[in-house]
Each structure stands twice: as C-alpha cells, then as structure tokens.
Amino acid sequence: MQLLEATCKFPGKAIQTKFGEKANAVFTTPTGEEVTVWGPPNYPPFRRIRRGDRVQLAKDHKGNHRLVENSPIGETPANSPFGETPSGWTLEEKRTIAAKVEQNVKLLKYCLETARAEFAGLVETEESFRSLATTLFINTQRG
C-alpha cells in the first residue's frame, strides 16, 4: 500500500451507474495524475471535502485508491488544542504503520503456506490450517 497526498479537483457527487447509485470524487496527485475515488451514495467524507482541499489517499497493490482520512488534511477537530488530525498520526507515522502492516501480511501468508505444506497429512480443515498459521505468526512475533 502506498500513501500519498492529493488535492480535490471535483468534490464528491452522487451519480447513477449500471451498478446503482454511487458517489465519486476526483483528486490530483503531486505527479499530476487524476484519481477518481468511489464510495456509496451520500458518503460522509465526500460531503466534507471541498475543491482545493488536501487529503490522503491509499493506493493498493491493484492500483485502486481510497480515502485514508475522514477529513481533509489541515482540518482540525474542535476539541484538539494541538491541531492534530483526527487520528493523531503524522503522515510519516501512517507510512510506517502501512509498511508494518504489509510486512505482517507477508509473514502471515508465509505462515499459512508453511502450515499447509507441513501439516497437509495431519489436518484436514481450512480452519485448522488457519489456527496453525496464527500460532506460527504469533510465536514469530514474540521472537
């Protein structure tokens, strides 16, 4: 997953698609790429975003983008004396968390593959393989 900042070009609006009513908003990345983010009709984050607002987007491994924050960058909650974003995390902290999540996903996938290979003749259900993989994952995390 890749985190990036973008600027709202066209705020969210509801439109009718062949899949029913959806909402979308268009953002411009620092590289000039225009990105469309889709959501359900009346998607609350889209209602708060205005043209020119800076937001954070997450780009997944398939190239799909989604909003990371529920509010634009720079918008401060009324009860915050320090001007922090609602999550309280800086962009760098969010990038660090995203990298850690990616590492954990890869490790868990490896644990599941290993459990399937090593215990193939001993267990039969997918639930058993997941339990074994979870045990391997937790033990690996403990060091």
N, CA, C and O atoms as a DFTB+ gen file, in Angstrom:
572 C
 N C O
     1  1       0.850      -1.171       0.000
     2  2       0.000       0.000       0.000
     3  2       0.897       1.234       0.000
     4  3       1.923       1.270       0.678
     5  1       0.503       2.222      -0.753
     6  2       1.244       3.468      -0.863
     7  2       0.347       4.608      -0.404
     8  3      -0.792       4.728      -0.856
     9  1       0.856       5.443       0.491
    10  2       0.110       6.617       0.942
    11  2       0.579       7.832       0.167
    12  3       1.775       8.005      -0.067
    13  1      -0.368       8.677      -0.231
    14  2       0.010       9.906      -0.917
    15  2      -0.991      10.997      -0.616
    16  3      -2.147      10.734      -0.285
    17  1      -0.532      12.207      -0.735
    18  2      -1.408      13.360      -0.568
    19  2      -1.947      13.745      -1.936
    20  3      -1.267      13.588      -2.951
    21  1      -3.160      14.243      -1.954
    22  2      -3.773      14.675      -3.207
    23  2      -4.649      15.891      -2.926
    24  3      -5.023      16.157      -1.783
    25  1      -4.967      16.616      -3.982
    26  2      -5.808      17.803      -3.886
    27  2      -7.131      17.522      -4.584
    28  3      -7.159      16.958      -5.678
    29  1      -8.223      17.919      -3.946
    30  2      -9.545      17.682      -4.516
    31  2      -9.753      18.582      -5.731
    32  3      -9.639      19.804      -5.642
    33  1     -10.057      17.963      -6.855
    34  2     -10.358      18.715      -8.070
    35  2     -11.874      18.872      -8.209
    36  3     -12.365      19.971      -8.466
    37  1     -12.613      17.771      -8.037
    38  2     -14.073      17.803      -8.082
    39  2     -14.599      17.087      -6.843
    40  3     -14.385      15.885      -6.688
    41  1     -15.281      17.808      -5.962
    42  2     -15.818      17.181      -4.749
    43  2     -16.803      16.068      -5.085
    44  3     -17.328      15.991      -6.197
    45  1     -17.040      15.211      -4.102
    46  2     -17.909      14.061      -4.297
    47  2     -19.318      14.436      -4.711
    48  3     -19.902      15.393      -4.204
    49  1     -19.847      13.667      -5.635
    50  2     -21.236      13.854      -6.040
    51  2     -21.809      12.483      -6.379
    52  3     -21.084      11.586      -6.809
    53  1     -23.105      12.332      -6.184
    54  2     -23.781      11.072      -6.474
    55  2     -24.112      11.005      -7.954
    56  3     -24.556      11.986      -8.550
    57  1     -23.890       9.832      -8.541
    58  2     -24.233       9.601      -9.940
    59  2     -24.867       8.218     -10.072
    60  3     -24.667       7.344      -9.229
    61  1     -25.618       8.043     -11.122
    62  2     -26.251       6.749     -11.386
    63  2     -25.326       5.949     -12.297
    64  3     -24.921       6.437     -13.352
    65  1     -24.986       4.713     -11.894
    66  2     -24.153       3.833     -12.709
    67  2     -24.947       2.569     -13.026
    68  3     -26.065       2.390     -12.543
    69  1     -24.364       1.708     -13.832
    70  2     -25.051       0.450     -14.129
    71  2     -25.113      -0.458     -12.904
    72  3     -25.847      -1.446     -12.905
    73  1     -24.347      -0.130     -11.856
    74  2     -24.362      -0.882     -10.611
    75  2     -25.214      -0.208      -9.546
    76  3     -25.193      -0.618      -8.386
    77  1     -25.956       0.811      -9.924
    78  2     -26.773       1.551      -8.977
    79  2     -26.156       2.904      -8.678
    80  3     -25.205       3.321      -9.339
    81  1     -26.695       3.584      -7.686
    82  2     -26.205       4.909      -7.350
    83  2     -24.884       4.802      -6.587
    84  3     -24.771       4.025      -5.639
    85  1     -23.903       5.574      -7.001
    86  2     -22.571       5.635      -6.383
    87  2     -22.181       7.108      -6.267
    88  3     -22.787       7.983      -6.884
    89  1     -21.167       7.349      -5.469
    90  2     -20.612       8.699      -5.362
    91  2     -19.142       8.628      -5.752
    92  3     -18.479       7.615      -5.526
    93  1     -18.643       9.704      -6.334
    94  2     -17.223       9.743      -6.637
    95  2     -16.686      11.148      -6.459
    96  3     -17.426      12.131      -6.479
    97  1     -15.388      11.212      -6.285
    98  2     -14.675      12.486      -6.192
    99  2     -13.388      12.333      -6.985
   100  3     -12.835      11.236      -7.070
   101  1     -12.912      13.422      -7.564
   102  2     -11.694      13.387      -8.369
   103  2     -10.620      14.181      -7.636
   104  3     -10.859      15.292      -7.162
   105  1      -9.422      13.582      -7.554
   106  2      -8.291      14.190      -6.865
   107  2      -7.104      14.245      -7.809
   108  3      -6.983      13.424      -8.718
   109  1      -6.226      15.221      -7.588
   110  2      -4.998      15.352      -8.357
   111  2      -3.823      15.068      -7.437
   112  3      -3.690      15.682      -6.378
   113  1      -2.967      14.128      -7.848
   114  2      -1.792      13.770      -7.054
   115  2      -0.664      14.763      -7.335
   116  3      -0.753      15.540      -8.286
   117  1       0.390      14.747      -6.526
   118  2       1.519      15.655      -6.780
   119  2       2.173      15.446      -8.143
   120  3       2.822      16.354      -8.662
   121  1       2.009      14.249      -8.732
   122  2       2.585      13.986     -10.051
   123  2       1.679      14.471     -11.176
   124  3       2.046      14.381     -12.348
   125  1       0.480      14.993     -10.826
   126  2      -0.451      15.486     -11.825
   127  2      -1.476      14.455     -12.257
   128  3      -2.361      14.762     -13.056
   129  1      -1.374      13.240     -11.745
   130  2      -2.331      12.189     -12.094
   131  2      -3.693      12.497     -11.480
   132  3      -3.780      12.881     -10.314
   133  1      -4.753      12.327     -12.265
   134  2      -6.104      12.490     -11.746
   135  2      -6.620      11.132     -11.301
   136  3      -6.581      10.161     -12.056
   137  1      -7.102      11.077     -10.067
   138  2      -7.556       9.834      -9.465
   139  2      -9.017       9.984      -9.069
   140  3      -9.395      10.964      -8.427
   141  1      -9.836       9.012      -9.452
   142  2     -11.242       9.007      -9.055
   143  2     -11.413       8.018      -7.913
   144  3     -10.999       6.863      -8.014
   145  1     -12.021       8.474      -6.832
   146  2     -12.313       7.624      -5.678
   147  2     -13.816       7.433      -5.615
   148  3     -14.576       8.399      -5.683
   149  1     -14.244       6.181      -5.485
   150  2     -15.668       5.853      -5.458
   151  2     -16.110       5.504      -4.056
   152  3     -15.319       5.016      -3.248
   153  1     -17.375       5.754      -3.768
   154  2     -17.961       5.408      -2.477
   155  2     -19.461       5.255      -2.620
   156  3     -20.016       5.475      -3.696
   157  1     -20.117       4.879      -1.534
   158  2     -21.570       4.764      -1.588
   159  2     -22.217       6.141      -1.709
   160  3     -21.565       7.150      -1.444
   161  1     -23.494       6.200      -2.107
   162  2     -24.172       7.498      -2.185
   163  2     -24.162       8.174      -0.813
   164  3     -24.242       7.499       0.214
   165  1     -24.065       9.471      -0.796
   166  2     -24.021      10.252       0.456
   167  2     -22.871       9.828       1.359
   168  3     -23.020       9.820       2.581
   169  1     -21.738       9.480       0.785
   170  2     -20.555       9.064       1.530
   171  2     -20.090      10.237       2.391
   172  3     -19.690      11.264       1.843
   173  1     -20.130      10.120       3.730
   174  2     -19.839      11.264       4.614
   175  2     -18.520      11.984       4.339
   176  3     -18.504      13.215       4.344
   177  1     -17.397      11.266       4.095
   178  2     -16.160      12.021       3.819
   179  2     -16.262      12.911       2.587
   180  3     -15.653      13.980       2.544
   181  1     -17.029      12.481       1.580
   182  2     -17.177      13.304       0.382
   183  2     -17.929      14.594       0.688
   184  3     -17.668      15.621       0.061
   185  1     -18.848      14.559       1.630
   186  2     -19.626      15.765       1.952
   187  2     -18.751      16.829       2.611
   188  3     -19.051      18.018       2.504
   189  1     -17.676      16.427       3.291
   190  2     -16.811      17.394       3.979
   191  2     -15.717      17.966       3.084
   192  3     -15.132      19.001       3.402
   193  1     -15.441      17.305       1.982
   194  2     -14.330      17.715       1.116
   195  2     -14.801      18.772       0.116
   196  3     -15.853      18.637      -0.509
   197  1     -14.000      19.815      -0.015
   198  2     -14.281      20.903      -0.955
   199  2     -13.153      20.990      -1.978
   200  3     -12.048      20.499      -1.751
   201  1     -13.454      21.620      -3.096
   202  2     -12.427      21.827      -4.123
   203  2     -11.210      22.512      -3.509
   204  3     -11.336      23.515      -2.807
   205  1     -10.030      21.957      -3.783
   206  2      -8.785      22.524      -3.279
   207  2      -8.322      21.929      -1.955
   208  3      -7.181      22.159      -1.555
   209  1      -9.178      21.165      -1.255
   210  2      -8.767      20.527      -0.002
   211  2      -7.712      19.469      -0.283
   212  3      -7.780      18.756      -1.284
   213  1      -6.735      19.376       0.615
   214  2      -5.719      18.329       0.535
   215  2      -6.188      17.145       1.373
   216  3      -6.637      17.322       2.506
   217  1      -6.085      15.947       0.824
   218  2      -6.480      14.727       1.520
   219  2      -5.387      13.683       1.353
   220  3      -4.455      13.849       0.565
   221  1      -5.525      12.605       2.115
   222  2      -4.602      11.483       1.975
   223  2      -5.345      10.335       1.310
   224  3      -6.482      10.016       1.656
   225  1      -4.661       9.721       0.338
   226  2      -5.202       8.568      -0.360
   227  2      -4.269       7.385      -0.153
   228  3      -3.061       7.553       0.010
   229  1      -4.837       6.196      -0.160
   230  2      -4.052       4.968      -0.118
   231  2      -4.225       4.275      -1.464
   232  3      -5.343       4.109      -1.953
   233  1      -3.112       3.877      -2.051
   234  2      -3.143       3.164      -3.330
   235  2      -2.755       1.722      -3.039
   236  3      -1.657       1.460      -2.548
   237  1      -3.661       0.774      -3.342
   238  2      -3.375      -0.622      -3.048
   239  2      -2.575      -1.265      -4.182
   240  3      -2.261      -0.618      -5.181
   241  1      -2.253      -2.542      -4.011
   242  2      -1.417      -3.241      -4.981
   243  2      -2.086      -3.394      -6.343
   244  3      -1.408      -3.687      -7.327
   245  1      -3.398      -3.203      -6.421
   246  2      -4.122      -3.278      -7.689
   247  2      -4.223      -1.918      -8.368
   248  3      -4.723      -1.818      -9.489
   249  1      -3.749      -0.867      -7.692
   250  2      -3.821       0.475      -8.258
   251  2      -5.082       1.234      -7.888
   252  3      -5.307       2.337      -8.386
   253  1      -5.910       0.660      -7.019
   254  2      -7.135       1.335      -6.579
   255  2      -6.809       2.320      -5.465
   256  3      -5.945       2.068      -4.626
   257  1      -7.509       3.436      -5.472
   258  2      -7.304       4.471      -4.463
   259  2      -8.508       4.549      -3.537
   260  3      -9.640       4.286      -3.944
   261  1      -8.249       4.917      -2.278
   262  2      -9.336       5.166      -1.331
   263  2      -8.878       6.242      -0.354
   264  3      -7.681       6.460      -0.169
   265  1      -9.843       6.908       0.265
   266  2      -9.517       7.932       1.254
   267  2      -8.985       7.276       2.514
   268  3      -9.533       6.272       2.970
   269  1      -7.928       7.830       3.079
   270  2      -7.371       7.313       4.322
   271  2      -8.012       8.025       5.500
   272  3      -8.357       7.396       6.500
   273  1      -8.168       9.315       5.385
   274  2      -8.710      10.139       6.468
   275  2     -10.186      10.390       6.263
   276  3     -10.684      10.350       5.138
   277  1     -10.876      10.644       7.343
   278  2     -12.276      11.045       7.248
   279  2     -12.413      12.548       7.091
   280  3     -13.524      13.048       6.916
   281  1     -11.322      13.270       7.150
   282  2     -11.384      14.713       6.992
   283  2     -10.171      15.182       6.195
   284  3      -9.151      14.493       6.169
   285  1     -10.262      16.314       5.558
   286  2      -9.137      16.830       4.786
   287  2      -7.929      17.126       5.668
   288  3      -8.067      17.392       6.862
   289  1      -6.752      17.077       5.068
   290  2      -5.528      17.440       5.778
   291  2      -5.627      18.908       6.153
   292  3      -6.042      19.738       5.344
   293  1      -5.253      19.219       7.354
   294  2      -5.281      20.605       7.798
   295  2      -6.553      20.954       8.533
   296  3      -6.598      21.973       9.222
   297  1      -7.591      20.141       8.409
   298  2      -8.813      20.397       9.161
   299  2      -8.582      19.886      10.579
   300  3      -8.179      18.736      10.758
   301  1      -8.826      20.701      11.568
   302  2      -8.580      20.298      12.942
   303  2      -9.877      20.107      13.691
   304  3     -10.815      20.887      13.526
   305  1      -9.940      19.067      14.522
   306  2     -11.142      18.886      15.308
   307  2     -11.325      20.013      16.310
   308  3     -10.348      20.601      16.773
   309  1     -12.554      20.312      16.642
   310  2     -12.850      21.426      17.539
   311  2     -12.242      21.245      18.922
   312  3     -11.903      22.234      19.572
   313  1     -12.096      20.009      19.390
   314  2     -11.591      19.783      20.743
   315  2     -10.088      19.523      20.784
   316  3      -9.578      19.105      21.824
   317  1      -9.370      19.750      19.707
   318  2      -7.936      19.489      19.687
   319  2      -7.137      20.773      19.836
   320  3      -7.137      21.600      18.925
   321  1      -6.450      20.963      20.969
   322  2      -5.657      22.178      21.149
   323  2      -4.347      22.156      20.378
   324  3      -3.683      23.187      20.267
   325  1      -3.958      20.996      19.841
   326  2      -2.657      20.874      19.198
   327  2      -2.732      20.843      17.683
   328  3      -1.700      20.745      17.020
   329  1      -3.926      20.923      17.121
   330  2      -4.057      20.938      15.664
   331  2      -3.734      19.613      15.018
   332  3      -3.323      19.584      13.858
   333  1      -3.908      18.510      15.733
   334  2      -3.629      17.205      15.162
   335  2      -4.777      16.777      14.261
   336  3      -5.903      17.258      14.388
   337  1      -4.466      15.859      13.345
   338  2      -5.533      15.268      12.552
   339  2      -6.340      14.374      13.472
   340  3      -5.842      13.999      14.534
   341  1      -7.575      14.013      13.110
   342  2      -8.399      13.194      13.987
   343  2      -7.722      11.907      14.444
   344  3      -7.951      11.476      15.574
   345  1      -6.893      11.276      13.606
   346  2      -6.218      10.048      14.003
   347  2      -5.079      10.336      14.971
   348  3      -4.692       9.458      15.742
   349  1      -4.539      11.542      14.946
   350  2      -3.418      11.894      15.807
   351  2      -2.074      11.460      15.242
   352  3      -1.046      11.694      15.877
   353  1      -2.048      10.833      14.068
   354  2      -0.809      10.353      13.471
   355  2      -0.339      11.294      12.378
   356  3      -1.140      11.852      11.627
   357  1       0.964      11.458      12.303
   358  2       1.544      12.229      11.214
   359  2       1.586      11.367       9.965
   360  3       1.385      10.154      10.037
   361  1       1.844      11.981       8.829
   362  2       1.943      11.237       7.576
   363  2       3.064      10.206       7.666
   364  3       2.908       9.084       7.185
   365  1       4.178      10.567       8.268
   366  2       5.299       9.632       8.400
   367  2       4.926       8.440       9.284
   368  3       5.298       7.305       8.986
   369  1       4.192       8.696      10.371
   370  2       3.743       7.596      11.235
   371  2       2.797       6.673      10.469
   372  3       2.863       5.452      10.617
   373  1       1.916       7.254       9.650
   374  2       0.989       6.441       8.857
   375  2       1.756       5.586       7.850
   376  3       1.399       4.429       7.626
   377  1       2.793       6.136       7.250
   378  2       3.606       5.363       6.306
   379  2       4.308       4.212       7.015
   380  3       4.396       3.106       6.483
   381  1       4.805       4.479       8.218
   382  2       5.469       3.436       9.000
   383  2       4.485       2.327       9.348
   384  3       4.821       1.146       9.255
   385  1       3.277       2.698       9.748
   386  2       2.243       1.714      10.084
   387  2       1.885       0.891       8.848
   388  3       1.762      -0.331       8.930
   389  1       1.717       1.555       7.707
   390  2       1.371       0.849       6.468
   391  2       2.453      -0.152       6.096
   392  3       2.148      -1.267       5.674
   393  1       3.721       0.237       6.249
   394  2       4.823      -0.677       5.942
   395  2       4.807      -1.877       6.889
   396  3       5.033      -3.008       6.458
   397  1       4.543      -1.641       8.160
   398  2       4.485      -2.724       9.145
   399  2       3.329      -3.678       8.824
   400  3       3.481      -4.895       8.935
   401  1       2.181      -3.132       8.429
   402  2       1.038      -3.975       8.065
   403  2       1.402      -4.850       6.869
   404  3       1.086      -6.039       6.853
   405  1       2.064      -4.269       5.867
   406  2       2.468      -5.052       4.697
   407  2       3.407      -6.177       5.087
   408  3       3.277      -7.290       4.578
   409  1       4.361      -5.907       5.991
   410  2       5.274      -6.946       6.467
   411  2       4.503      -8.059       7.164
   412  3       4.769      -9.240       6.938
   413  1       3.545      -7.682       8.012
   414  2       2.762      -8.676       8.739
   415  2       1.912      -9.517       7.797
   416  3       1.767     -10.722       8.003
   417  1       1.350      -8.893       6.764
   418  2       0.554      -9.641       5.790
   419  2       1.428     -10.683       5.092
   420  3       1.025     -11.836       4.938
   421  1       2.620     -10.275       4.675
   422  2       3.527     -11.215       4.007
   423  2       3.934     -12.348       4.949
   424  3       4.007     -13.503       4.531
   425  1       4.199     -12.026       6.215
   426  2       4.569     -13.050       7.183
   427  2       3.416     -14.010       7.433
   428  3       3.624     -15.223       7.476
   429  1       2.204     -13.489       7.600
   430  2       1.046     -14.340       7.838
   431  2       0.781     -15.249       6.631
   432  3       0.438     -16.420       6.792
   433  1       0.943     -14.703       5.435
   434  2       0.776     -15.512       4.220
   435  2       1.796     -16.642       4.198
   436  3       1.461     -17.780       3.872
   437  1       3.034     -16.328       4.543
   438  2       4.080     -17.345       4.586
   439  2       3.762     -18.409       5.633
   440  3       3.959     -19.598       5.381
   441  1       3.276     -18.001       6.802
   442  2       2.904     -18.943       7.857
   443  2       1.778     -19.869       7.388
   444  3       1.802     -21.067       7.669
   445  1       0.806     -19.324       6.684
   446  2      -0.303     -20.134       6.180
   447  2       0.185     -21.135       5.134
   448  3      -0.207     -22.301       5.157
   449  1       1.034     -20.683       4.225
   450  2       1.585     -21.582       3.203
   451  2       2.417     -22.688       3.852
   452  3       2.343     -23.847       3.443
   453  1       3.205     -22.329       4.861
   454  2       4.025     -23.303       5.560
   455  2       3.161     -24.305       6.317
   456  3       3.443     -25.503       6.292
   457  1       2.122     -23.837       6.984
   458  2       1.221     -24.730       7.714
   459  2       0.564     -25.718       6.751
   460  3       0.453     -26.904       7.061
   461  1       0.134     -25.240       5.598
   462  2      -0.493     -26.137       4.617
   463  2       0.497     -27.189       4.116
   464  3       0.137     -28.354       3.949
   465  1       1.734     -26.780       3.879
   466  2       2.735     -27.713       3.361
   467  2       3.175     -28.729       4.418
   468  3       3.283     -29.919       4.122
   469  1       3.425     -28.274       5.633
   470  2       3.976     -29.147       6.671
   471  2       2.937     -30.022       7.361
   472  3       3.271     -31.099       7.855
   473  1       1.683     -29.579       7.402
   474  2       0.647     -30.315       8.128
   475  2      -0.411     -30.910       7.198
   476  3      -1.499     -31.271       7.646
   477  1      -0.098     -31.011       5.918
   478  2      -1.081     -31.462       4.927
   479  2      -1.686     -32.820       5.273
   480  3      -2.894     -32.999       5.119
   481  1      -0.903     -33.761       5.726
   482  2      -1.431     -35.080       6.039
   483  2      -1.996     -35.207       7.435
   484  3      -2.612     -36.221       7.762
   485  1      -1.799     -34.199       8.263
   486  2      -2.204     -34.289       9.664
   487  2      -3.529     -33.603       9.973
   488  3      -4.250     -34.024      10.878
   489  1      -3.850     -32.561       9.236
   490  2      -5.110     -31.845       9.461
   491  2      -5.859     -31.759       8.135
   492  3      -5.260     -31.829       7.061
   493  1      -7.175     -31.606       8.229
   494  2      -7.983     -31.633       7.016
   495  2      -8.757     -30.353       6.744
   496  3      -9.106     -30.078       5.596
   497  1      -9.031     -29.561       7.784
   498  2      -9.899     -28.401       7.574
   499  2      -9.094     -27.123       7.401
   500  3      -7.984     -26.982       7.914
   501  1      -9.690     -26.201       6.664
   502  2      -9.064     -24.892       6.463
   503  2      -8.922     -24.162       7.791
   504  3      -7.946     -23.445       8.012
   505  1      -9.899     -24.346       8.675
   506  2      -9.840     -23.718       9.993
   507  2      -8.616     -24.187      10.780
   508  3      -7.987     -23.396      11.483
   509  1      -8.282     -25.453      10.664
   510  2      -7.095     -25.989      11.353
   511  2      -5.822     -25.371      10.796
   512  3      -4.916     -25.018      11.551
   513  1      -5.751     -25.239       9.459
   514  2      -4.579     -24.608       8.856
   515  2      -4.444     -23.156       9.324
   516  3      -3.344     -22.693       9.625
   517  1      -5.579     -22.440       9.382
   518  2      -5.540     -21.042       9.843
   519  2      -5.098     -20.960      11.299
   520  3      -4.340     -20.063      11.667
   521  1      -5.561     -21.879      12.119
   522  2      -5.156     -21.884      13.536
   523  2      -3.659     -22.137      13.676
   524  3      -2.980     -21.476      14.462
   525  1      -3.157     -23.089      12.915
   526  2      -1.716     -23.370      12.952
   527  2      -0.913     -22.167      12.443
   528  3       0.112     -21.806      13.022
   529  1      -1.387     -21.557      11.363
   530  2      -0.688     -20.388      10.816
   531  2      -0.694     -19.244      11.818
   532  3       0.307     -18.543      11.963
   533  1      -1.806     -19.050      12.506
   534  2      -1.889     -17.992      13.519
   535  2      -0.912     -18.258      14.648
   536  3      -0.257     -17.335      15.132
   537  1      -0.806     -19.506      15.072
   538  2       0.145     -19.870      16.128
   539  2       1.575     -19.594      15.679
   540  3       2.371     -19.031      16.432
   541  1       1.901     -19.995      14.440
   542  2       3.245     -19.713      13.922
   543  2       3.511     -18.208      13.862
   544  3       4.590     -17.746      14.231
   545  1       2.518     -17.451      13.395
   546  2       2.662     -15.996      13.277
   547  2       2.916     -15.362      14.645
   548  3       3.828     -14.550      14.799
   549  1       2.108     -15.734      15.630
   550  2       2.253     -15.142      16.984
   551  2       3.597     -15.508      17.579
   552  3       4.270     -14.653      18.154
   553  1       4.000     -16.762      17.453
   554  2       5.302     -17.184      18.008
   555  2       6.457     -16.461      17.314
   556  3       7.457     -16.126      17.950
   557  1       6.315     -16.223      16.015
   558  2       7.362     -15.488      15.289
   559  2       7.444     -14.047      15.776
   560  3       8.539     -13.502      15.918
   561  1       6.303     -13.429      16.033
   562  2       6.263     -12.045      16.506
   563  2       6.872     -11.897      17.901
   564  3       7.484     -10.877      18.221
   565  1       6.694     -12.925      18.718
   566  2       7.254     -12.880      20.084
   567  2       8.755     -12.991      20.083
   568  3       9.410     -12.597      21.048
   569  1       9.309     -13.523      19.015
   570  2      10.756     -13.619      18.905
   571  2      11.243     -14.908      19.395
   572  3      12.447     -15.161      19.376
